[in-house]
Amino acid sequence: MLQEILAFITLGIAVVFLFKKFFFKRKKSDKNCGDDCNCH
């Protein structure tokens, strides 16, 4: 039971990480500055 939960959590984190990586690359391609300029 615990192993299944940990496996799903790890899978979820990996999927979210990959989605963020691809989306941030697309945003950087469209705009040179992006959201970072507003944050800093």
C-alpha distance matrix in Angstrom:
0.0 3.8 5.5 5.3 6.5 8.8 10.0 11.0 12.6 14.5 15.5 16.8 18.7 20.2 21.4 22.8 24.6 26.1 27.3 28.9 30.5 32.1 33.2 34.7 36.7 38.1 39.1 40.8 42.7 44.0 44.9 45.9 45.1 42.0 40.2 40.8 44.4 43.6 41.1 43.3
3.8 0.0 3.8 5.4 5.2 6.2 8.6 10.0 10.7 12.3 14.2 15.4 16.6 18.4 20.0 21.2 22.5 24.5 25.9 27.0 28.6 30.6 31.6 32.8 34.8 36.5 37.3 38.8 40.9 42.3 43.0 43.7 42.8 39.9 38.0 38.3 41.9 41.2 38.4 40.5
5.5 3.8 0.0 3.8 5.5 5.1 6.0 8.6 9.9 10.4 12.1 14.1 15.3 16.3 18.2 19.9 20.9 22.5 24.3 25.6 26.8 28.7 30.1 31.4 33.0 34.8 36.0 37.3 39.2 40.8 41.8 42.4 41.7 39.0 37.3 37.6 41.3 40.9 38.2 40.2
5.3 5.4 3.8 0.0 3.8 5.5 5.0 6.2 8.6 9.9 10.4 12.2 14.2 15.3 16.4 18.3 19.8 21.1 22.5 24.2 25.7 27.1 28.4 30.1 31.8 33.2 34.4 36.1 37.8 39.2 40.4 41.3 40.7 37.8 36.2 36.8 40.5 40.0 37.6 39.8
6.5 5.2 5.5 3.8 0.0 3.8 5.4 5.2 6.2 8.6 9.9 10.5 12.3 14.2 15.4 16.5 18.3 20.1 21.1 22.5 24.3 26.0 26.9 28.3 30.4 31.8 32.7 34.4 36.4 37.6 38.5 39.4 38.6 35.6 33.7 34.3 37.9 37.2 34.7 37.0
8.8 6.2 5.1 5.5 3.8 0.0 3.8 5.5 5.1 6.1 8.5 9.8 10.5 12.2 14.2 15.3 16.4 18.4 20.0 21.0 22.4 24.5 25.7 26.7 28.7 30.5 31.4 32.7 34.8 36.3 37.0 37.7 36.9 34.0 32.3 32.5 36.2 35.8 33.1 35.2
10.0 8.6 6.0 5.0 5.4 3.8 0.0 3.8 5.5 5.2 6.1 8.5 9.9 10.5 12.2 14.2 15.3 16.6 18.3 20.0 21.1 22.8 24.3 25.7 27.2 28.9 30.2 31.6 33.3 35.0 36.1 36.8 36.4 33.6 32.2 32.6 36.4 36.2 33.8 35.8
11.0 10.0 8.6 6.2 5.2 5.5 3.8 0.0 3.8 5.4 5.0 6.0 8.6 9.8 10.4 12.1 14.0 15.3 16.4 18.1 19.8 21.2 22.3 24.0 25.8 27.1 28.3 30.1 31.8 33.1 34.2 35.3 34.8 31.7 30.3 31.0 34.7 34.3 32.1 34.5
12.6 10.7 9.9 8.6 6.2 5.1 5.5 3.8 0.0 3.8 5.4 5.1 6.2 8.6 9.9 10.6 12.2 14.3 15.4 16.4 18.2 20.2 21.0 22.2 24.4 25.9 26.7 28.3 30.4 31.7 32.4 33.3 32.4 29.5 27.7 28.3 32.0 31.4 29.0 31.3
14.5 12.3 10.4 9.9 8.6 6.1 5.2 5.4 3.8 0.0 3.8 5.4 5.2 6.2 8.7 10.0 10.5 12.4 14.3 15.3 16.4 18.6 20.0 21.0 22.7 24.6 25.7 26.9 28.9 30.6 31.4 32.0 31.4 28.7 27.3 27.6 31.3 31.3 28.8 30.8
15.5 14.2 12.1 10.4 9.9 8.5 6.1 5.0 5.4 3.8 0.0 3.8 5.5 5.1 6.2 8.6 9.8 10.7 12.3 14.2 15.3 16.8 18.3 19.9 21.4 22.9 24.4 25.9 27.4 29.0 30.3 31.2 30.9 28.1 27.1 27.7 31.5 31.4 29.4 31.6
16.8 15.4 14.1 12.2 10.5 9.8 8.5 6.0 5.1 5.4 3.8 0.0 3.8 5.4 5.2 6.1 8.5 10.0 10.6 12.2 14.2 15.6 16.4 18.1 20.1 21.3 22.3 24.2 26.0 27.2 28.2 29.4 28.8 25.8 24.4 25.3 29.0 28.6 26.7 29.1
18.7 16.6 15.3 14.2 12.3 10.5 9.9 8.6 6.2 5.2 5.5 3.8 0.0 3.8 5.5 5.2 6.0 8.6 9.9 10.5 12.1 14.4 15.3 16.2 18.3 20.1 20.8 22.2 24.3 25.8 26.5 27.2 26.5 23.7 22.3 22.7 26.5 26.3 24.1 26.3
20.2 18.4 16.3 15.3 14.2 12.2 10.5 9.8 8.6 6.2 5.1 5.4 3.8 0.0 3.8 5.5 5.1 6.2 8.7 9.9 10.5 12.5 14.3 15.4 16.7 18.7 20.1 21.2 22.9 24.8 25.8 26.4 26.3 23.6 22.8 23.2 27.0 27.3 25.3 27.3
21.4 20.0 18.2 16.4 15.4 14.2 12.2 10.4 9.9 8.7 6.2 5.2 5.5 3.8 0.0 3.8 5.4 5.2 6.2 8.6 9.9 10.8 12.2 14.2 15.6 16.8 18.4 20.1 21.5 23.0 24.4 25.5 25.5 22.6 21.9 22.9 26.6 26.7 25.2 27.5
22.8 21.2 19.9 18.3 16.5 15.3 14.2 12.1 10.6 10.0 8.6 6.1 5.2 5.5 3.8 0.0 3.8 5.5 5.1 6.1 8.5 10.0 10.4 12.0 14.2 15.4 16.2 18.1 20.0 21.2 22.1 23.3 22.8 19.7 18.7 19.7 23.4 23.2 21.6 24.1
24.6 22.5 20.9 19.8 18.3 16.4 15.3 14.0 12.2 10.5 9.8 8.5 6.0 5.1 5.4 3.8 0.0 3.8 5.5 5.2 6.1 8.7 10.0 10.5 12.4 14.4 15.3 16.4 18.5 20.2 21.0 21.5 21.2 18.6 17.8 18.2 22.0 22.4 20.6 22.6
26.1 24.5 22.5 21.1 20.1 18.4 16.6 15.3 14.3 12.4 10.7 10.0 8.6 6.2 5.2 5.5 3.8 0.0 3.8 5.5 5.0 6.3 8.6 10.0 10.8 12.6 14.4 15.5 16.9 18.8 20.2 21.0 21.3 18.8 18.7 19.4 23.1 23.8 22.5 24.5
27.3 25.9 24.3 22.5 21.1 20.0 18.3 16.4 15.4 14.3 12.3 10.6 9.9 8.7 6.2 5.1 5.5 3.8 0.0 3.8 5.4 5.3 6.1 8.5 10.0 10.8 12.3 14.2 15.5 16.8 18.3 19.7 19.9 16.9 16.8 18.2 21.6 22.0 21.1 23.5
28.9 27.0 25.6 24.2 22.5 21.0 20.0 18.1 16.4 15.3 14.2 12.2 10.5 9.9 8.6 6.1 5.2 5.5 3.8 0.0 3.8 5.5 5.1 5.9 8.4 9.9 10.4 12.0 14.1 15.4 16.1 17.2 16.9 14.0 13.5 14.6 18.1 18.6 17.4 19.8
30.5 28.6 26.8 25.7 24.3 22.4 21.1 19.8 18.2 16.4 15.3 14.2 12.1 10.5 9.9 8.5 6.1 5.0 5.4 3.8 0.0 3.8 5.6 5.4 6.3 8.8 10.1 10.7 12.5 14.6 15.6 16.0 16.4 14.1 14.4 14.9 18.4 19.6 18.5 20.3
32.1 30.6 28.7 27.1 26.0 24.5 22.8 21.2 20.2 18.6 16.8 15.6 14.4 12.5 10.8 10.0 8.7 6.3 5.3 5.5 3.8 0.0 3.8 5.6 5.2 6.4 8.8 10.1 10.8 12.7 14.5 15.6 16.6 14.2 15.2 16.4 19.5 20.7 20.3 22.3
33.2 31.6 30.1 28.4 26.9 25.7 24.3 22.3 21.0 20.0 18.3 16.4 15.3 14.3 12.2 10.4 10.0 8.6 6.1 5.1 5.6 3.8 0.0 3.8 5.4 5.1 6.2 8.6 9.9 10.8 12.3 14.0 14.5 11.6 12.2 14.1 17.1 17.8 17.7 20.1
34.7 32.8 31.4 30.1 28.3 26.7 25.7 24.0 22.2 21.0 19.9 18.1 16.2 15.4 14.2 12.0 10.5 10.0 8.5 5.9 5.4 5.6 3.8 0.0 3.8 5.4 5.1 6.1 8.6 10.0 10.4 11.3 11.5 8.9 9.7 10.9 14.0 15.2 14.9 16.9
36.7 34.8 33.0 31.8 30.4 28.7 27.2 25.8 24.4 22.7 21.4 20.1 18.3 16.7 15.6 14.2 12.4 10.8 10.0 8.4 6.3 5.2 5.4 3.8 0.0 3.8 5.5 5.2 6.2 8.8 10.0 10.6 12.0 10.3 12.2 13.0 15.8 17.6 17.7 19.2
38.1 36.5 34.8 33.2 31.8 30.5 28.9 27.1 25.9 24.6 22.9 21.3 20.1 18.7 16.8 15.4 14.4 12.6 10.8 9.9 8.8 6.4 5.1 5.4 3.8 0.0 3.8 5.5 5.1 6.4 8.7 10.6 12.2 10.2 12.3 14.1 16.4 17.9 18.6 20.5
39.1 37.3 36.0 34.4 32.7 31.4 30.2 28.3 26.7 25.7 24.4 22.3 20.8 20.1 18.4 16.2 15.3 14.4 12.3 10.4 10.1 8.8 6.2 5.1 5.5 3.8 0.0 3.8 5.4 5.2 6.1 8.3 9.1 6.5 8.7 10.9 12.8 14.2 15.2 17.2
40.8 38.8 37.3 36.1 34.4 32.7 31.6 30.1 28.3 26.9 25.9 24.2 22.2 21.2 20.1 18.1 16.4 15.5 14.2 12.0 10.7 10.1 8.6 6.1 5.2 5.5 3.8 0.0 3.8 5.5 5.2 5.6 7.1 6.1 9.1 10.0 11.8 14.1 15.0 16.2
42.7 40.9 39.2 37.8 36.4 34.8 33.3 31.8 30.4 28.9 27.4 26.0 24.3 22.9 21.5 20.0 18.5 16.9 15.5 14.1 12.5 10.8 9.9 8.6 6.2 5.1 5.4 3.8 0.0 3.8 5.7 6.7 9.6 9.1 12.5 13.6 15.0 17.3 18.5 19.7
44.0 42.3 40.8 39.2 37.6 36.3 35.0 33.1 31.7 30.6 29.0 27.2 25.8 24.8 23.0 21.2 20.2 18.8 16.8 15.4 14.6 12.7 10.8 10.0 8.8 6.4 5.2 5.5 3.8 0.0 3.8 6.8 9.1 8.2 11.6 13.6 14.3 16.1 18.0 19.5
44.9 43.0 41.8 40.4 38.5 37.0 36.1 34.2 32.4 31.4 30.3 28.2 26.5 25.8 24.4 22.1 21.0 20.2 18.3 16.1 15.6 14.5 12.3 10.4 10.0 8.7 6.1 5.2 5.7 3.8 0.0 3.8 5.5 5.4 9.1 10.7 10.8 12.9 15.0 16.2
45.9 43.7 42.4 41.3 39.4 37.7 36.8 35.3 33.3 32.0 31.2 29.4 27.2 26.4 25.5 23.3 21.5 21.0 19.7 17.2 16.0 15.6 14.0 11.3 10.6 10.6 8.3 5.6 6.7 6.8 3.8 0.0 3.8 6.0 9.6 9.8 9.7 12.7 14.5 14.8
45.1 42.8 41.7 40.7 38.6 36.9 36.4 34.8 32.4 31.4 30.9 28.8 26.5 26.3 25.5 22.8 21.2 21.3 19.9 16.9 16.4 16.6 14.5 11.5 12.0 12.2 9.1 7.1 9.6 9.1 5.5 3.8 0.0 3.8 6.7 6.5 5.9 9.0 10.8 11.2
42.0 39.9 39.0 37.8 35.6 34.0 33.6 31.7 29.5 28.7 28.1 25.8 23.7 23.6 22.6 19.7 18.6 18.8 16.9 14.0 14.1 14.2 11.6 8.9 10.3 10.2 6.5 6.1 9.1 8.2 5.4 6.0 3.8 0.0 3.8 5.5 6.5 8.1 9.8 11.4
40.2 38.0 37.3 36.2 33.7 32.3 32.2 30.3 27.7 27.3 27.1 24.4 22.3 22.8 21.9 18.7 17.8 18.7 16.8 13.5 14.4 15.2 12.2 9.7 12.2 12.3 8.7 9.1 12.5 11.6 9.1 9.6 6.7 3.8 0.0 3.8 5.5 5.7 6.7 9.2
40.8 38.3 37.6 36.8 34.3 32.5 32.6 31.0 28.3 27.6 27.7 25.3 22.7 23.2 22.9 19.7 18.2 19.4 18.2 14.6 14.9 16.4 14.1 10.9 13.0 14.1 10.9 10.0 13.6 13.6 10.7 9.8 6.5 5.5 3.8 0.0 3.8 5.5 5.2 6.3
44.4 41.9 41.3 40.5 37.9 36.2 36.4 34.7 32.0 31.3 31.5 29.0 26.5 27.0 26.6 23.4 22.0 23.1 21.6 18.1 18.4 19.5 17.1 14.0 15.8 16.4 12.8 11.8 15.0 14.3 10.8 9.7 5.9 6.5 5.5 3.8 0.0 3.8 5.5 5.7
43.6 41.2 40.9 40.0 37.2 35.8 36.2 34.3 31.4 31.3 31.4 28.6 26.3 27.3 26.7 23.2 22.4 23.8 22.0 18.6 19.6 20.7 17.8 15.2 17.6 17.9 14.2 14.1 17.3 16.1 12.9 12.7 9.0 8.1 5.7 5.5 3.8 0.0 3.8 5.8
41.1 38.4 38.2 37.6 34.7 33.1 33.8 32.1 29.0 28.8 29.4 26.7 24.1 25.3 25.2 21.6 20.6 22.5 21.1 17.4 18.5 20.3 17.7 14.9 17.7 18.6 15.2 15.0 18.5 18.0 15.0 14.5 10.8 9.8 6.7 5.2 5.5 3.8 0.0 3.8
43.3 40.5 40.2 39.8 37.0 35.2 35.8 34.5 31.3 30.8 31.6 29.1 26.3 27.3 27.5 24.1 22.6 24.5 23.5 19.8 20.3 22.3 20.1 16.9 19.2 20.5 17.2 16.2 19.7 19.5 16.2 14.8 11.2 11.4 9.2 6.3 5.7 5.8 3.8 0.0
